[in-house]
Structures are given as C-alpha cells and as structure tokens.
C-alpha cells in the first residue's frame, strides 16, 4: 500500500469524511428527476388536481344529457347560481346499466365558487381511476430518461477510453466471431 492520499475521500463542511463526489452526483440526479417529475405532473396530472378539488369541496347536482359527442362522450347541462353551465363527460357513467342517452338525468359535481369546473359522475371514482396511471407515468418516465442518459454517457465514455489500437482489436475479435 502506497502512502499516496485517497482522493475519493474528502472532508465536507462539517469536517466529516465522505464520498463528496458521489453524493453530489446523486443529489444532482435527484434534482433533475424531481424537476422532470414535476413538469410531467403539471401536464399529465392536471385533471387529477381538478378531480381532487371536486372531491374535497364539490357539490352534487342533477344535470341533463343534452347532446351526444364522438368517442363515447356526452354533453350535459346543469343549473348553478341561477345560471346554466355545461360540460362533457364519459357516456358510461359508473352505476348506470348502459350508455347515457339524450335527456337522461345525470349526477354532476361542481365547485360552488367556479361552477364551470365540473365533472360527470363521482369525482372520487374518477380520481381513483386515474391516480395509479398518473403516478406510474410521473415516476417511471423521468427514471427511464435518466437511465437512458446515464447508459448512453457510460457507453460514450467507454468508447472514448479505448485507444485506437484496442478498438481495432475489438472490431477484429467481433468479425472473427462471425
């Protein structure tokens, strides 16, 4: 064992010995992951936030199916604060035996302070149905992005670390195996 200092160990501000380079990289990766997850949630989880707000402080009222829309959607109208409001929701509302038809009475939840924020059916059921896919997307997608960048960088550094002679030897070994 030589008397050369181990450069991997460094004293942090508190005077403790630790792997400062490794911890710093881990914190940077975590910060990037957090930013990616938050940005993705802002896009993907917007409807989830609306369902949560309706679940917490929404008021139930009756609405009337007013028009059929493409892709299994139905337009509905309801009255709140002496005004008519409308929205669009799935034709297949939980608890109904079949598809919603024109003129059917439906349960709608809306925010008393902003009736234009509303949903067809139970916001709890809608929130629960979308929570797992949103959380999976928000956690797995940034993780996959970071892993791809990490492995691409490690392959890039590995290929640059080889000398030209070694690279030719790897290529000739690969050709000889064929």
Secondary structure, DSSP 8 states (H G I E B T S, - for coil): --S---TT-EE-TTS-EE-HHHHHHHHHHHHHHHHHHHHHHHHHSHHHHHHHHHHHHEEEEEEEEEEEETTTEEEEEEEETTEEEEEEEESS-TT-SS---TT-EEEEEEETTEEEEEEES-HHHHHHHHHHHHHHHHHHHHHHHHHHHHHHHHHHHHHHHS-HHHHHHHHHHHHHH-
